[in-house]
Amino acid sequence: MTRKIPLNDDYTAYRVAALPRDEDQFQLTQLFERGYQHWMVEGTQETEKLLADIERFTCDAFTPSTRRKAAERPYVDDPGMLAVLVTLGAICIMDHPKLDDTPPQRLALLGDLRELYVNNIASLVCEYEDWSLHQEIAEILYAKKNGEDGPHPGRVCTDITTRSEFGDGYYLEIPLVAASRKCLARTDRDGDQQGEIQAYVADNNLYVPVSDFMQKYRSYAEDAFGRLLTAQEEALTTEQRSWLTANESAITDRINRFFAAGQTHRIWKNWSRQKQRLRTIINAVQAADDDVACIGQTHTARELYAALEAYEPTQSWEQHVCDAISTPRSLGTILSTNRDHPSVTVEDDRLNRYTLTQYSDGVQPIHVDDLEDLFELPCLAAMDERLQEKKPVRKDLFNLVRMAWWLPQYRNASTGEFIKDMKDLFSRWAWYDEETTEYQIRYELENDIGGEIPLQMNCSNDDMQRYCIGRDQCPYSIYGSLPFPNEM
């Protein structure tokens, strides 16, 4: 029996495009091949037309109205074409000469492209007439995690139907034995209050409104964009990528216009040239010998420039910054321009004297002399309040253990010393048991991810959002406020 692939089967194409995180490289490559077929005429690819469509799609993604309209009606009506256009457009952005050293997560332009992709794929899913596609997506969105009694052996979503007693619209039918907490659809929050539950129980099933399904799918699609892009980068040869970036011009011209107009906010997310320069100077001072320059002490621009000259950056973007700062005067100009930044104090403009502190984007620092100081973070204070009443879920334990393990006082400490301090911290909660807690702490420390020591969760992590008071309301950040190593 021939395996169904996106190239020759519409349903498979929609499924692979909708769930790229859960497909192998072969299926994703076949999805791209399906897309390329739209630019084939009698066995020959119309490369000029393909290139023009990539440029048009990508440049249109920079327009907010285009992104919004795609949420109502697909901008591109075939999943293969969408996969090709969005990934090749992303590669053109990332390979722009002025952006190739910028981390992808810092590129606002890439965020615009991702938003168009998310809106477009969500519209395609909405319009697809075969409900079995929605059921397959629901299997991913609402399935139990491995820790929640293990995976359900049957279908997670058994039907998509109407239930007049619950109101108008369609509902996903999920057997109670297969249901997870993700099925508890809620209305939007009102202030600090959780919204009302919108899922209904009947006939040993849970009925979740399709509106919740689409909301959760959009979140999935945002994350899945990265998998699609990675698959395209693996599929392209070096020669194909070089040809693409050498022949494309409209995207490069548009980006150059943003630079010429000074619209760097359109290009970078919290990654302006000024911040790159300031961060590199501070990193150089931190790496310098004490007899050259020190953080927290007042120095002349010439002394700070000596630290920059001696600096050996490991990242290419920092090397570019070092090469661009050619004199003590240019370094002093950068610091004077950033006089309002919390990491810079201009002591004397005339004498070019400056004091630099550890780089911060303005978040309030936390000094952790004792582990209890961690609870100065509002999210951890909320977690502490919950743990006074309930036993922890594993992610809470992971976050506390990993957060403490990366603190400077434990960089040279033994595991035994660390576990003793953590047990003292955990003893504040009523559910504490010495033997169980020690096992749990060791378990978190001994597990790795592909051989790498895992970091703690950050402010954007979904599990931390349960305790977050809102990033616009919080003067702290996990990575910005705590004294973690610079390489993090």
N, C-alpha and C positions, 0 to 999 in steps of 0.2 A: 504493500500500500504506500503510495507516494505521500511524503510528509507535506502537510499544508504549510505554505510559507507566504509572507506578505507579497512577494512578487506575483504570485498567481492566485491569491485568494483574498477577496475584499475583507471578509470578517477577520482573518488573521492579521491583515494589515492594520485594521483599526485597533485590534487588541494589543499588538506589539507597540504601536504608536502611543496608545493610552497607558500602557504599563511597561515602559522601557526598563525600569529598575528590576523587573522580574523576568527579563528575557535574556537569552545568551547572545554572544557576539554574532553568531551566524544569522539569527533571526533579525537582529538590528541591521546587519549589513544588507540582508535581503529587502528590508524596508527602504533603505537608501536606494538600492537597485530599482525598486518599484518607482521611486521618485524620479530617478534619472530617465526612466522610460518616457516621461512626458516631454523630454527634449531630444528624443530620438526620431529621426525621419529616415526611413528606408535603411535602418541599421547604422546610421551615422548620427553622432550627437551634435546638436546645434549649440556649440560652446558659447558663441556670442550671445545667443538668446538666454542661455542658462545664466551667464554672467550678468546680463542686464536685469534678469528677474531677481537674482541674489541681491544686487545693488538696490533695486526698487524696494524689495521686502525689508531690507535692513534699514535703509534710510527712512522708510515709512514708520518703522518701529520707534524712531526717535520722536514721532508726533503723538502726543497724548490722545488726541481724538481718534486716531487710527487704532490705538490699543484698546480704547473703550468700545468702539464699534465692533471689534472682533469678539467681544463678550456676548454680543447680541446676534451676530451673524458671522460665520467663518470668513476670514480674510482669504484663506486658501482652502479649497474644498476637498483636497485629497491628503490623507495622512502621510503618504510617502513624499509628496511634494513639500509638505510642511517640514518634515524631518530634514530634508536636503537643504531647504532655504534657510532655516533657522540655524543649523549647525555650521554651514559654510559661511553664513553671515557672521556668526560668532568668531570663527577663525580669522576672518578679515579684520575684525575689531581687535582681537588679541594680538595679531601680528603687525599692527600699525607700529611704525618705528618708535613713536613716542610712548607707546603703551605696552610694548612686549615684555617689560620688566615689572609691570603692575600686577599684583595678585588679582586673579579674576574676580574674587569677591569684592574688590575695591572699585570695580568698573561700573559706574552708573549706566553706561551705554549697554553693557551686557545685561544689566537689570531691565532696561527698556525692552531689549530683544526677548528676554525670558518672559516678561509680562505679556507681550504679544503672542508668544507661543502658548502660554497657559490659557489665555482667553480663547485662542483659536482652537486648541485641542479640546477645551471644555465645551465649546460650541459644537464641535464635530460629534462629541459624545452625546450631547443633548439631542442632536438631530438624528442620530443613528436609530433606525427603526427597529432593530432587533434587540429586544430587552435582555437577551442572554449576554450581550456585551456589558450591560450595566451590572448584571449578576456577577460576572467574572471580576469586575472592578470591585464590587462590594465584598467579594471573597478576600481581597487584599486589605481594603479599608477597615473592615469590621472584625477581622479574624482576631482570635485571642493571641496574646503574646505567649511565648514559650513558658513563662512563669505563671500564667493564668490557667492552671489545671491542664496544660498541654494543649496542642491543637485539636480541634473538633474533627472527628473522623468523617463526618458527613458534610453536606453543603452548608456554608454559613448563610447564604441567601437562597431561599427556596422558591421565592416568587417576587414579582413586582406587580402590585395590584392596587385597586381602589378599595377603600373602606369608608362608606358613607357615614358610619357612626363616629368616625374620627375627624371628619371634615373633607373638604374637596382635595383633589390632587392624588398623586400616586405615592404608595408606601412600599418600602422594602420589607419583605417578610423574613424574619430571622428567628429560627427556633431558639427557645430560651436556653437550651443546653449548649447552643453554639454562641450565645450572646456574650459580648465583652463590655467593659465600661465605655468603650468607644461608641456603643449603640445608644448611649444616653444623650440623645440630641436635646439641645437646650436653645431657648430664645436668646437673643443678645442680652448681655449683662446690663443691668441698670445700676450705675455707680459701682459699689463694691459688692453688690448682691449678685448671686448666680441667677441666670435666667430660668424660667420654668422648663421642666422636662417636656419635650414634645414627642417622645416615643410612647407608644401605647401597647398594652398587653391584652391578648385575646387568643384563646384556643392554643395555649402553650407556645405562643409565638410573640415576638416583639415586633412592632410595626414602626419603622423609622421613616420619616418623610424624605422624599427624594431631594428636597432642598438641602437637608443636612448632608446627604450623599454628595451633592455637587460642591458644597463648601469644603468638605473633607478632601474631595478629589482635587480641588484647586491647590490645596496645601501639598498633596502628593505630587502634583505635576510640577510645582515649583522646585521641589527637591529632585524630581526625576529628570529635569532638564540637564543637570550635570551628567547623568548617566548617558543620555543621548549624545551629548557633546563629546564625552570620552570615547564612545563607540565610533563616532565619525573620525576623531583624531587617530584612532587605531586603524581604521579602514583606509585612510588616505595614505598614499605613498609620499615620500619626501618631495619627489618631482611634481606630483599633483598639487601639493600644498604650495610649493614655490610658484607654480604656474598661476594658481588662483590669486595669490597676493601680489604677484608681479603684474597681472593684467587688470585687476580690479582698480578702479579709480574713483568712482562716485562716493564710496564709503570713506576712503581716505580724504577726499576733498571736504566732505562734510565735517569730519573730525578736525581737519586743519582749520576750517572756518570757526569751529567752537574755540579752538586755541587762539585764533586771531582776534576774536571778539572778547576774549577774556572770560568765556563762559565755562570755566573749569568745573563748576558744579554740575554741568551737563555730562562731564567726562568721568570724574572721579567721585566716589562716595567716601567722604572723610579721608581723602588721600590726595590732597592738593600738593602742588609742587613745594609750597612753603612748608607744609608739614613734613614732606620727605626730607627737605634740607635741614630743618630744625632737628628732626629725629636722628639724622645721620651725625650731626655735630655733637649731640648729646651722647650718642652711642660711642663716638670717638673719644670723648672726654672720659666716659666711664671705663673705656678700655686702656686709657693712657696710664703710664707710670705716675706714681704720686708726685714725683719731682717735676713732672711736665704740666699736669693739670688735674684738678679734682672736682667732682660734683659737690656743690654746696659751698665752694670757695670762690672768691672774687678773682677774676683773671682779666688780663688785657686781651684784645682781639688777637694780638700776635701770639700770646701763649696758647690760646685755644686753637689757633691755626696750626701751631706745632703739633698739637695732639691729633688734629685732622690729617696732617701730613704723615704721621707715624701709624695711622689707623690702617688695618688690613681687613676690609669688609669681606664677608663671606657671600653676600648677596649682590647680584649684578647692579640692581637699582641703586644701592648705596655707593658702589664704585663709580657709577655715572655722576652721582651727586658730588663725590670727592673730586672728580676730574673737573667738574664745572665751577667749583669754588677755588679760584686760582690765586687769591691774595688775602692777607689779613683784613684789608679794607672791605672786600666783598663779603667776608664772613661777618664782619661787624655790621654791615648793612642788613644782612639777613636777620641778625639778632635784634637790631633796632626796629626793623619792620615787624618783628614778632614780640614787641615789648608788652603787649596785652596778654600774651600766652602765659598760663600759670607756671610753666617751667622756666621762664626767662625773667630776670630782673636786670634792668639797665641801671647800673650804679652811677655812671657818669658818661654822658654822650661825648663830651669833649675829650676825655681821656680814654675813651673806648674801653670801659671796664664793665664786666658783665658777670652775673652769678647764674649758673645753670643748676637746675634740680632734675631729678629723675623725670623722664618724659611722662606727661599726663595730658589727656584730652580735656582736662577740666574736672574730672571726677575727684571726689574727696578721698584722700588716702586713709587707710586703716592701719594702725600699728598693732601687730598681733604679738603681744608679750605673753599672754596666756591664750589657750585655745578658745576660752569663752569670749574673747574679743571678736571672734568670727561672727558672733551673733549681732554685731553692729550692723551687718548687712541686713536690710529689711526683709529680704527673701528668706535668709536663714533664721531671722527672728520669728517669721511666720511658720517656718518649718519646726522650730523649737516649740512653739505654741501647740502645733498639731501633735508633736511627739510626746507632749505632756499627757495627751489623752489617748493616743492610739499607737500601736506598734508600727515600726517603719516599713516602708516598701524598700526593695533592694536599691532603687536609684537614690533614695535619701541616704542610705548607708554609704553607697559608692561616692556620692558627692562630698559628704563630710570627710571620709577617709582620704580621698584623693586631694581635696583642698588642703587638708592639714599636711599631707605627705610632701607637698611641693613648697611648704613654707621654709624660709632660710634656716631656721633653727634645727631642721631635721635633715639637711642635706648631707651631713656627715654623721648622723645619729644611727644607732643600731636599730634593727627592727624591734627588738625587745623593748628598748627605751620608748620608741614611738607607740607601741601597743599599750604600754603602761599608761602613757599620757592620754591616749584615746579612751581607754577604759575609765579613767577618771572623768573624762568629759561625758561619756555615755551613762555614767552612774547617776546623772541628774534626772534620768527618766525612770518612771515607775516600772517599766517592762524590763529593765536592765538585769541581765544574768551574766556573771563574770565569765563563765566557761563558754556560753553561747556567743557573747560579744567578742571574745578573743578569736573564736573560730571565724566569725563574720569579718572581722578586721583583716585577719590573715588571708581569707578568701579574696577580698578586694585587692589586697596588695600583690597576691601571687598571680592574678589573672592578667593577661596582656592581650593586645590586639595585633595580630600578625607579628608577634615578637617584640612589639614596641610597648613601652610603659604608657598606659592611657592617661590623658589629662582629665581634669575635672570638667564638669559641665559648665557652659558659659551662659550668659544672660539670655541668649536666643533659644536655648534648648527647651523643647516642649515640656520636659519634666520640671524645669525651673519655673515655667510660666504658671504653674499651679500656685506658686508662692509670690510671684512678682507683683509689686504694687504699681507697675507701669514705668517703663524706662524714662518717659518724659517727666515723671514725678520723682525719680530717684536720683540722689546726688552721688550714688556709688555705681560701680560696675565690678563684676567678679574679677576680670582680668586687669582692670585699670586701677582698682583701689587696693588690692592685696599685693604684698611684696614678692611676686613670683619672679622667676628668672627672666631676663630680657628676651631670651630666645623663644619664650612662649607668646 
